[in-house]
């Protein structure tokens, strides 16, 4: 069962359209640190004394069961800093 059809309900394989929509959204909202409109997943949040880590995870294919999980990005905010670090796995 699919719990969410995602932000735009784009089926897998619509990468070119998805990336174009993400570029448009980032152009209109330059404060966005990360965006993936095809991914469907959740965030794992780790709050530590000196930093906040958020790992964005997604199911590889919501139409196929079972399907492996993958990390989309890790967001890190260090205490006392105003800049968010974004790491996207290769």
Secondary structure as UniProt FT lines:
FT   TURN            12..13
FT   HELIX           15..28
FT   TURN            30..31
FT   STRAND          41..47
FT   STRAND          51..59
FT   TURN            62..63
FT   STRAND          69..78
FT   TURN            79..80
FT   STRAND          85..87
//
